[in-house]
Amino acid sequence: MGTIVCQACNSTIDHFEDEKVTVLYSKCKCCDNHQAEEEV
Ligand SMILES: [Zn+2]
């Protein structure tokens, strides 16, 4: 199962079906609004 994790606050945003265990980093809406200009 794949997991989408917020790279800013490490909270789990969503899950998706996948054969492998996969973690994708994204931003939740809260952090996306808060740190829109900050990139890693
Ligand atoms: Zn967040």
mmCIF file of the protein (N, C-alpha, C, O) and its ligand, coordinates in Angstrom:
data_MODEL
# 
_entry.id   MODEL 
# 
loop_
_entity.id 
_entity.type 
_entity.pdbx_number_of_molecules 
1 polymer     1 
2 non-polymer 1 
# 
_entity_poly.entity_id                      1 
_entity_poly.type                           'polypeptide(L)' 
_entity_poly.nstd_linkage                   no 
_entity_poly.nstd_monomer                   no 
_entity_poly.pdbx_seq_one_letter_code       MGTIVCQACNSTIDHFEDEKVTVLYSKCKCCDNHQAEEEV 
_entity_poly.pdbx_seq_one_letter_code_can   MGTIVCQACNSTIDHFEDEKVTVLYSKCKCCDNHQAEEEV 
_entity_poly.pdbx_strand_id                 A 
# 
loop_
_entity_poly_seq.entity_id 
_entity_poly_seq.num 
_entity_poly_seq.mon_id 
_entity_poly_seq.hetero 
1 1  MET n 
1 2  GLY n 
1 3  THR n 
1 4  ILE n 
1 5  VAL n 
1 6  CYS n 
1 7  GLN n 
1 8  ALA n 
1 9  CYS n 
1 10 ASN n 
1 11 SER n 
1 12 THR n 
1 13 ILE n 
1 14 ASP n 
1 15 HIS n 
1 16 PHE n 
1 17 GLU n 
1 18 ASP n 
1 19 GLU n 
1 20 LYS n 
1 21 VAL n 
1 22 THR n 
1 23 VAL n 
1 24 LEU n 
1 25 TYR n 
1 26 SER n 
1 27 LYS n 
1 28 CYS n 
1 29 LYS n 
1 30 CYS n 
1 31 CYS n 
1 32 ASP n 
1 33 ASN n 
1 34 HIS n 
1 35 GLN n 
1 36 ALA n 
1 37 GLU n 
1 38 GLU n 
1 39 GLU n 
1 40 VAL n 
# 
loop_
_struct_asym.id 
_struct_asym.entity_id 
A 1 
B 2 
# 
loop_
_chem_comp.id 
_chem_comp.type 
_chem_comp.mon_nstd_flag 
ALA 'L-peptide linking' y 
ASN 'L-peptide linking' y 
ASP 'L-peptide linking' y 
CYS 'L-peptide linking' y 
GLN 'L-peptide linking' y 
GLU 'L-peptide linking' y 
GLY 'peptide linking'   y 
HIS 'L-peptide linking' y 
ILE 'L-peptide linking' y 
LEU 'L-peptide linking' y 
LYS 'L-peptide linking' y 
MET 'L-peptide linking' y 
PHE 'L-peptide linking' y 
SER 'L-peptide linking' y 
THR 'L-peptide linking' y 
TYR 'L-peptide linking' y 
VAL 'L-peptide linking' y 
ZN  non-polymer         . 
# 
_pdbx_entity_nonpoly.entity_id   2 
_pdbx_entity_nonpoly.name        ? 
_pdbx_entity_nonpoly.comp_id     ZN 
# 
_pdbx_nonpoly_scheme.asym_id         B 
_pdbx_nonpoly_scheme.entity_id       2 
_pdbx_nonpoly_scheme.mon_id          ZN 
_pdbx_nonpoly_scheme.ndb_seq_num     1 
_pdbx_nonpoly_scheme.pdb_seq_num     101 
_pdbx_nonpoly_scheme.auth_seq_num    101 
_pdbx_nonpoly_scheme.pdb_mon_id      ZN 
_pdbx_nonpoly_scheme.auth_mon_id     ZN 
_pdbx_nonpoly_scheme.pdb_strand_id   A 
_pdbx_nonpoly_scheme.pdb_ins_code    . 
# 
loop_
_atom_site.group_PDB 
_atom_site.id 
_atom_site.type_symbol 
_atom_site.label_atom_id 
_atom_site.label_alt_id 
_atom_site.label_comp_id 
_atom_site.label_asym_id 
_atom_site.label_entity_id 
_atom_site.label_seq_id 
_atom_site.pdbx_PDB_ins_code 
_atom_site.Cartn_x 
_atom_site.Cartn_y 
_atom_site.Cartn_z 
_atom_site.occupancy 
_atom_site.B_iso_or_equiv 
_atom_site.pdbx_formal_charge 
_atom_site.auth_seq_id 
_atom_site.auth_comp_id 
_atom_site.auth_asym_id 
_atom_site.auth_atom_id 
_atom_site.pdbx_PDB_model_num 
ATOM   1   N  N  . MET A 1 1  ? 0.849  -1.199 0.000  1.00 0.00 ? 1   MET A N  1 
ATOM   2   C  CA . MET A 1 1  ? 0.000  0.000  0.000  1.00 0.00 ? 1   MET A CA 1 
ATOM   3   C  C  . MET A 1 1  ? 0.875  1.235  0.000  1.00 0.00 ? 1   MET A C  1 
ATOM   4   O  O  . MET A 1 1  ? 1.881  1.290  0.707  1.00 0.00 ? 1   MET A O  1 
ATOM   5   N  N  . GLY A 1 2  ? 0.510  2.194  -0.764 1.00 0.00 ? 2   GLY A N  1 
ATOM   6   C  CA . GLY A 1 2  ? 1.242  3.445  -0.826 1.00 0.00 ? 2   GLY A CA 1 
ATOM   7   C  C  . GLY A 1 2  ? 0.665  4.465  0.130  1.00 0.00 ? 2   GLY A C  1 
ATOM   8   O  O  . GLY A 1 2  ? -0.528 4.479  0.437  1.00 0.00 ? 2   GLY A O  1 
ATOM   9   N  N  . THR A 1 3  ? 1.545  5.300  0.577  1.00 0.00 ? 3   THR A N  1 
ATOM   10  C  CA . THR A 1 3  ? 1.130  6.337  1.521  1.00 0.00 ? 3   THR A CA 1 
ATOM   11  C  C  . THR A 1 3  ? 1.626  7.685  1.040  1.00 0.00 ? 3   THR A C  1 
ATOM   12  O  O  . THR A 1 3  ? 2.757  7.801  0.568  1.00 0.00 ? 3   THR A O  1 
ATOM   13  N  N  . ILE A 1 4  ? 0.814  8.673  1.153  1.00 0.00 ? 4   ILE A N  1 
ATOM   14  C  CA . ILE A 1 4  ? 1.219  10.038 0.845  1.00 0.00 ? 4   ILE A CA 1 
ATOM   15  C  C  . ILE A 1 4  ? 1.365  10.788 2.157  1.00 0.00 ? 4   ILE A C  1 
ATOM   16  O  O  . ILE A 1 4  ? 0.423  10.886 2.944  1.00 0.00 ? 4   ILE A O  1 
ATOM   17  N  N  . VAL A 1 5  ? 2.563  11.317 2.380  1.00 0.00 ? 5   VAL A N  1 
ATOM   18  C  CA . VAL A 1 5  ? 2.882  11.962 3.640  1.00 0.00 ? 5   VAL A CA 1 
ATOM   19  C  C  . VAL A 1 5  ? 3.219  13.431 3.394  1.00 0.00 ? 5   VAL A C  1 
ATOM   20  O  O  . VAL A 1 5  ? 3.870  13.777 2.409  1.00 0.00 ? 5   VAL A O  1 
ATOM   21  N  N  . CYS A 1 6  ? 2.774  14.266 4.287  1.00 0.00 ? 6   CYS A N  1 
ATOM   22  C  CA . CYS A 1 6  ? 3.119  15.678 4.193  1.00 0.00 ? 6   CYS A CA 1 
ATOM   23  C  C  . CYS A 1 6  ? 4.576  15.866 4.584  1.00 0.00 ? 6   CYS A C  1 
ATOM   24  O  O  . CYS A 1 6  ? 4.978  15.461 5.675  1.00 0.00 ? 6   CYS A O  1 
ATOM   25  N  N  . GLN A 1 7  ? 5.373  16.473 3.714  1.00 0.00 ? 7   GLN A N  1 
ATOM   26  C  CA . GLN A 1 7  ? 6.790  16.640 3.997  1.00 0.00 ? 7   GLN A CA 1 
ATOM   27  C  C  . GLN A 1 7  ? 7.026  17.752 5.010  1.00 0.00 ? 7   GLN A C  1 
ATOM   28  O  O  . GLN A 1 7  ? 8.127  17.873 5.547  1.00 0.00 ? 7   GLN A O  1 
ATOM   29  N  N  . ALA A 1 8  ? 6.032  18.545 5.272  1.00 0.00 ? 8   ALA A N  1 
ATOM   30  C  CA . ALA A 1 8  ? 6.196  19.647 6.213  1.00 0.00 ? 8   ALA A CA 1 
ATOM   31  C  C  . ALA A 1 8  ? 5.854  19.234 7.645  1.00 0.00 ? 8   ALA A C  1 
ATOM   32  O  O  . ALA A 1 8  ? 6.571  19.599 8.577  1.00 0.00 ? 8   ALA A O  1 
ATOM   33  N  N  . CYS A 1 9  ? 4.791  18.494 7.829  1.00 0.00 ? 9   CYS A N  1 
ATOM   34  C  CA . CYS A 1 9  ? 4.353  18.144 9.180  1.00 0.00 ? 9   CYS A CA 1 
ATOM   35  C  C  . CYS A 1 9  ? 4.310  16.636 9.423  1.00 0.00 ? 9   CYS A C  1 
ATOM   36  O  O  . CYS A 1 9  ? 3.940  16.192 10.509 1.00 0.00 ? 9   CYS A O  1 
ATOM   37  N  N  . ASN A 1 10 ? 4.694  15.839 8.400  1.00 0.00 ? 10  ASN A N  1 
ATOM   38  C  CA . ASN A 1 10 ? 4.771  14.378 8.536  1.00 0.00 ? 10  ASN A CA 1 
ATOM   39  C  C  . ASN A 1 10 ? 3.438  13.703 8.816  1.00 0.00 ? 10  ASN A C  1 
ATOM   40  O  O  . ASN A 1 10 ? 3.413  12.551 9.248  1.00 0.00 ? 10  ASN A O  1 
ATOM   41  N  N  . SER A 1 11 ? 2.360  14.379 8.586  1.00 0.00 ? 11  SER A N  1 
ATOM   42  C  CA . SER A 1 11 ? 1.079  13.728 8.771  1.00 0.00 ? 11  SER A CA 1 
ATOM   43  C  C  . SER A 1 11 ? 0.698  12.972 7.500  1.00 0.00 ? 11  SER A C  1 
ATOM   44  O  O  . SER A 1 11 ? 1.033  13.388 6.391  1.00 0.00 ? 11  SER A O  1 
ATOM   45  N  N  . THR A 1 12 ? 0.004  11.877 7.678  1.00 0.00 ? 12  THR A N  1 
ATOM   46  C  CA . THR A 1 12 ? -0.448 11.094 6.534  1.00 0.00 ? 12  THR A CA 1 
ATOM   47  C  C  . THR A 1 12 ? -1.616 11.799 5.865  1.00 0.00 ? 12  THR A C  1 
ATOM   48  O  O  . THR A 1 12 ? -2.649 12.066 6.480  1.00 0.00 ? 12  THR A O  1 
ATOM   49  N  N  . ILE A 1 13 ? -1.419 12.091 4.587  1.00 0.00 ? 13  ILE A N  1 
ATOM   50  C  CA . ILE A 1 13 ? -2.458 12.807 3.858  1.00 0.00 ? 13  ILE A CA 1 
ATOM   51  C  C  . ILE A 1 13 ? -3.447 11.830 3.244  1.00 0.00 ? 13  ILE A C  1 
ATOM   52  O  O  . ILE A 1 13 ? -4.660 12.022 3.330  1.00 0.00 ? 13  ILE A O  1 
ATOM   53  N  N  . ASP A 1 14 ? -2.915 10.773 2.619  1.00 0.00 ? 14  ASP A N  1 
ATOM   54  C  CA . ASP A 1 14 ? -3.791 9.873  1.884  1.00 0.00 ? 14  ASP A CA 1 
ATOM   55  C  C  . ASP A 1 14 ? -3.094 8.533  1.671  1.00 0.00 ? 14  ASP A C  1 
ATOM   56  O  O  . ASP A 1 14 ? -1.884 8.412  1.867  1.00 0.00 ? 14  ASP A O  1 
ATOM   57  N  N  . HIS A 1 15 ? -3.860 7.543  1.274  1.00 0.00 ? 15  HIS A N  1 
ATOM   58  C  CA . HIS A 1 15 ? -3.328 6.240  0.909  1.00 0.00 ? 15  HIS A CA 1 
ATOM   59  C  C  . HIS A 1 15 ? -3.765 5.923  -0.514 1.00 0.00 ? 15  HIS A C  1 
ATOM   60  O  O  . HIS A 1 15 ? -4.789 6.410  -0.995 1.00 0.00 ? 15  HIS A O  1 
ATOM   61  N  N  . PHE A 1 16 ? -2.954 5.088  -1.177 1.00 0.00 ? 16  PHE A N  1 
ATOM   62  C  CA . PHE A 1 16 ? -3.373 4.624  -2.487 1.00 0.00 ? 16  PHE A CA 1 
ATOM   63  C  C  . PHE A 1 16 ? -2.928 3.182  -2.670 1.00 0.00 ? 16  PHE A C  1 
ATOM   64  O  O  . PHE A 1 16 ? -1.984 2.719  -2.029 1.00 0.00 ? 16  PHE A O  1 
ATOM   65  N  N  . GLU A 1 17 ? -3.623 2.485  -3.554 1.00 0.00 ? 17  GLU A N  1 
ATOM   66  C  CA . GLU A 1 17 ? -3.312 1.088  -3.797 1.00 0.00 ? 17  GLU A CA 1 
ATOM   67  C  C  . GLU A 1 17 ? -2.049 0.972  -4.635 1.00 0.00 ? 17  GLU A C  1 
ATOM   68  O  O  . GLU A 1 17 ? -1.919 1.617  -5.675 1.00 0.00 ? 17  GLU A O  1 
ATOM   69  N  N  . ASP A 1 18 ? -1.115 0.140  -4.167 1.00 0.00 ? 18  ASP A N  1 
ATOM   70  C  CA . ASP A 1 18 ? 0.091  -0.129 -4.926 1.00 0.00 ? 18  ASP A CA 1 
ATOM   71  C  C  . ASP A 1 18 ? 0.624  -1.494 -4.524 1.00 0.00 ? 18  ASP A C  1 
ATOM   72  O  O  . ASP A 1 18 ? 0.454  -1.925 -3.383 1.00 0.00 ? 18  ASP A O  1 
ATOM   73  N  N  . GLU A 1 19 ? 1.265  -2.166 -5.457 1.00 0.00 ? 19  GLU A N  1 
ATOM   74  C  CA . GLU A 1 19 ? 1.825  -3.476 -5.135 1.00 0.00 ? 19  GLU A CA 1 
ATOM   75  C  C  . GLU A 1 19 ? 2.977  -3.341 -4.151 1.00 0.00 ? 19  GLU A C  1 
ATOM   76  O  O  . GLU A 1 19 ? 3.137  -4.167 -3.253 1.00 0.00 ? 19  GLU A O  1 
ATOM   77  N  N  . LYS A 1 20 ? 3.759  -2.319 -4.321 1.00 0.00 ? 20  LYS A N  1 
ATOM   78  C  CA . LYS A 1 20 ? 4.882  -2.082 -3.429 1.00 0.00 ? 20  LYS A CA 1 
ATOM   79  C  C  . LYS A 1 20 ? 4.469  -1.169 -2.281 1.00 0.00 ? 20  LYS A C  1 
ATOM   80  O  O  . LYS A 1 20 ? 3.444  -0.489 -2.331 1.00 0.00 ? 20  LYS A O  1 
ATOM   81  N  N  . VAL A 1 21 ? 5.293  -1.177 -1.260 1.00 0.00 ? 21  VAL A N  1 
ATOM   82  C  CA . VAL A 1 21 ? 5.130  -0.191 -0.201 1.00 0.00 ? 21  VAL A CA 1 
ATOM   83  C  C  . VAL A 1 21 ? 5.872  1.067  -0.631 1.00 0.00 ? 21  VAL A C  1 
ATOM   84  O  O  . VAL A 1 21 ? 7.095  1.065  -0.773 1.00 0.00 ? 21  VAL A O  1 
ATOM   85  N  N  . THR A 1 22 ? 5.138  2.108  -0.831 1.00 0.00 ? 22  THR A N  1 
ATOM   86  C  CA . THR A 1 22 ? 5.693  3.332  -1.384 1.00 0.00 ? 22  THR A CA 1 
ATOM   87  C  C  . THR A 1 22 ? 5.284  4.521  -0.536 1.00 0.00 ? 22  THR A C  1 
ATOM   88  O  O  . THR A 1 22 ? 4.147  4.605  -0.071 1.00 0.00 ? 22  THR A O  1 
ATOM   89  N  N  . VAL A 1 23 ? 6.206  5.429  -0.342 1.00 0.00 ? 23  VAL A N  1 
ATOM   90  C  CA . VAL A 1 23 ? 5.867  6.671  0.345  1.00 0.00 ? 23  VAL A CA 1 
ATOM   91  C  C  . VAL A 1 23 ? 6.121  7.830  -0.605 1.00 0.00 ? 23  VAL A C  1 
ATOM   92  O  O  . VAL A 1 23 ? 7.225  7.997  -1.123 1.00 0.00 ? 23  VAL A O  1 
ATOM   93  N  N  . LEU A 1 24 ? 5.103  8.609  -0.821 1.00 0.00 ? 24  LEU A N  1 
ATOM   94  C  CA . LEU A 1 24 ? 5.244  9.820  -1.610 1.00 0.00 ? 24  LEU A CA 1 
ATOM   95  C  C  . LEU A 1 24 ? 5.132  11.015 -0.684 1.00 0.00 ? 24  LEU A C  1 
ATOM   96  O  O  . LEU A 1 24 ? 4.277  11.059 0.201  1.00 0.00 ? 24  LEU A O  1 
ATOM   97  N  N  . TYR A 1 25 ? 6.007  11.979 -0.902 1.00 0.00 ? 25  TYR A N  1 
ATOM   98  C  CA . TYR A 1 25 ? 5.946  13.180 -0.091 1.00 0.00 ? 25  TYR A CA 1 
ATOM   99  C  C  . TYR A 1 25 ? 5.247  14.288 -0.847 1.00 0.00 ? 25  TYR A C  1 
ATOM   100 O  O  . TYR A 1 25 ? 5.535  14.559 -2.013 1.00 0.00 ? 25  TYR A O  1 
ATOM   101 N  N  . SER A 1 26 ? 4.334  14.909 -0.160 1.00 0.00 ? 26  SER A N  1 
ATOM   102 C  CA . SER A 1 26 ? 3.592  16.018 -0.726 1.00 0.00 ? 26  SER A CA 1 
ATOM   103 C  C  . SER A 1 26 ? 3.339  16.995 0.407  1.00 0.00 ? 26  SER A C  1 
ATOM   104 O  O  . SER A 1 26 ? 4.016  16.950 1.434  1.00 0.00 ? 26  SER A O  1 
ATOM   105 N  N  . LYS A 1 27 ? 2.390  17.853 0.229  1.00 0.00 ? 27  LYS A N  1 
ATOM   106 C  CA . LYS A 1 27 ? 2.002  18.741 1.318  1.00 0.00 ? 27  LYS A CA 1 
ATOM   107 C  C  . LYS A 1 27 ? 0.500  18.702 1.501  1.00 0.00 ? 27  LYS A C  1 
ATOM   108 O  O  . LYS A 1 27 ? -0.262 18.665 0.535  1.00 0.00 ? 27  LYS A O  1 
ATOM   109 N  N  . CYS A 1 28 ? 0.094  18.711 2.745  1.00 0.00 ? 28  CYS A N  1 
ATOM   110 C  CA . CYS A 1 28 ? -1.323 18.822 3.017  1.00 0.00 ? 28  CYS A CA 1 
ATOM   111 C  C  . CYS A 1 28 ? -1.769 20.254 2.710  1.00 0.00 ? 28  CYS A C  1 
ATOM   112 O  O  . CYS A 1 28 ? -0.946 21.156 2.549  1.00 0.00 ? 28  CYS A O  1 
ATOM   113 N  N  . LYS A 1 29 ? -3.041 20.433 2.635  1.00 0.00 ? 29  LYS A N  1 
ATOM   114 C  CA . LYS A 1 29 ? -3.558 21.758 2.256  1.00 0.00 ? 29  LYS A CA 1 
ATOM   115 C  C  . LYS A 1 29 ? -3.109 22.836 3.225  1.00 0.00 ? 29  LYS A C  1 
ATOM   116 O  O  . LYS A 1 29 ? -2.796 23.961 2.833  1.00 0.00 ? 29  LYS A O  1 
ATOM   117 N  N  . CYS A 1 30 ? -3.085 22.469 4.495  1.00 0.00 ? 30  CYS A N  1 
ATOM   118 C  CA . CYS A 1 30 ? -2.693 23.434 5.523  1.00 0.00 ? 30  CYS A CA 1 
ATOM   119 C  C  . CYS A 1 30 ? -1.276 23.932 5.291  1.00 0.00 ? 30  CYS A C  1 
ATOM   120 O  O  . CYS A 1 30 ? -1.032 25.139 5.260  1.00 0.00 ? 30  CYS A O  1 
ATOM   121 N  N  . CYS A 1 31 ? -0.333 22.991 5.128  1.00 0.00 ? 31  CYS A N  1 
ATOM   122 C  CA . CYS A 1 31 ? 1.067  23.359 4.956  1.00 0.00 ? 31  CYS A CA 1 
ATOM   123 C  C  . CYS A 1 31 ? 1.312  23.980 3.589  1.00 0.00 ? 31  CYS A C  1 
ATOM   124 O  O  . CYS A 1 31 ? 2.176  24.845 3.447  1.00 0.00 ? 31  CYS A O  1 
ATOM   125 N  N  . ASP A 1 32 ? 0.570  23.553 2.596  1.00 0.00 ? 32  ASP A N  1 
ATOM   126 C  CA . ASP A 1 32 ? 0.728  24.108 1.263  1.00 0.00 ? 32  ASP A CA 1 
ATOM   127 C  C  . ASP A 1 32 ? 0.392  25.589 1.263  1.00 0.00 ? 32  ASP A C  1 
ATOM   128 O  O  . ASP A 1 32 ? 1.035  26.385 0.579  1.00 0.00 ? 32  ASP A O  1 
ATOM   129 N  N  . ASN A 1 33 ? -0.600 25.941 2.020  1.00 0.00 ? 33  ASN A N  1 
ATOM   130 C  CA . ASN A 1 33 ? -0.940 27.358 2.151  1.00 0.00 ? 33  ASN A CA 1 
ATOM   131 C  C  . ASN A 1 33 ? 0.073  28.109 3.001  1.00 0.00 ? 33  ASN A C  1 
ATOM   132 O  O  . ASN A 1 33 ? 0.372  29.280 2.765  1.00 0.00 ? 33  ASN A O  1 
ATOM   133 N  N  . HIS A 1 34 ? 0.589  27.402 3.993  1.00 0.00 ? 34  HIS A N  1 
ATOM   134 C  CA . HIS A 1 34 ? 1.435  28.054 4.974  1.00 0.00 ? 34  HIS A CA 1 
ATOM   135 C  C  . HIS A 1 34 ? 2.859  28.265 4.492  1.00 0.00 ? 34  HIS A C  1 
ATOM   136 O  O  . HIS A 1 34 ? 3.487  29.278 4.801  1.00 0.00 ? 34  HIS A O  1 
ATOM   137 N  N  . GLN A 1 35 ? 3.376  27.273 3.712  1.00 0.00 ? 35  GLN A N  1 
ATOM   138 C  CA . GLN A 1 35 ? 4.776  27.312 3.306  1.00 0.00 ? 35  GLN A CA 1 
ATOM   139 C  C  . GLN A 1 35 ? 4.897  27.169 1.797  1.00 0.00 ? 35  GLN A C  1 
ATOM   140 O  O  . GLN A 1 35 ? 5.717  26.395 1.302  1.00 0.00 ? 35  GLN A O  1 
ATOM   141 N  N  . ALA A 1 36 ? 4.101  27.894 1.091  1.00 0.00 ? 36  ALA A N  1 
ATOM   142 C  CA . ALA A 1 36 ? 4.044  27.753 -0.356 1.00 0.00 ? 36  ALA A CA 1 
ATOM   143 C  C  . ALA A 1 36 ? 5.363  28.086 -1.042 1.00 0.00 ? 36  ALA A C  1 
ATOM   144 O  O  . ALA A 1 36 ? 5.640  27.560 -2.120 1.00 0.00 ? 36  ALA A O  1 
ATOM   145 N  N  . GLU A 1 37 ? 6.163  28.926 -0.459 1.00 0.00 ? 37  GLU A N  1 
ATOM   146 C  CA . GLU A 1 37 ? 7.393  29.359 -1.116 1.00 0.00 ? 37  GLU A CA 1 
ATOM   147 C  C  . GLU A 1 37 ? 8.607  28.549 -0.681 1.00 0.00 ? 37  GLU A C  1 
ATOM   148 O  O  . GLU A 1 37 ? 9.695  28.726 -1.228 1.00 0.00 ? 37  GLU A O  1 
ATOM   149 N  N  . GLU A 1 38 ? 8.435  27.668 0.291  1.00 0.00 ? 38  GLU A N  1 
ATOM   150 C  CA . GLU A 1 38 ? 9.565  26.913 0.796  1.00 0.00 ? 38  GLU A CA 1 
ATOM   151 C  C  . GLU A 1 38 ? 9.663  25.564 0.091  1.00 0.00 ? 38  GLU A C  1 
ATOM   152 O  O  . GLU A 1 38 ? 8.719  24.774 0.114  1.00 0.00 ? 38  GLU A O  1 
ATOM   153 N  N  . GLU A 1 39 ? 10.815 25.304 -0.539 1.00 0.00 ? 39  GLU A N  1 
ATOM   154 C  CA . GLU A 1 39 ? 11.005 24.037 -1.222 1.00 0.00 ? 39  GLU A CA 1 
ATOM   155 C  C  . GLU A 1 39 ? 12.274 23.365 -0.755 1.00 0.00 ? 39  GLU A C  1 
ATOM   156 O  O  . GLU A 1 39 ? 13.239 24.019 -0.360 1.00 0.00 ? 39  GLU A O  1 
ATOM   157 N  N  . VAL A 1 40 ? 12.256 22.051 -0.808 1.00 0.00 ? 40  VAL A N  1 
ATOM   158 C  CA . VAL A 1 40 ? 13.429 21.286 -0.391 1.00 0.00 ? 40  VAL A CA 1 
ATOM   159 C  C  . VAL A 1 40 ? 14.090 20.701 -1.623 1.00 0.00 ? 40  VAL A C  1 
ATOM   160 O  O  . VAL A 1 40 ? 15.104 20.013 -1.511 1.00 0.00 ? 40  VAL A O  1 
HETATM 161 ZN ZN . ZN  B 2 .  ? 1.244  19.340 6.606  1.00 0.00 2 101 ZN  A ZN 1 
# 
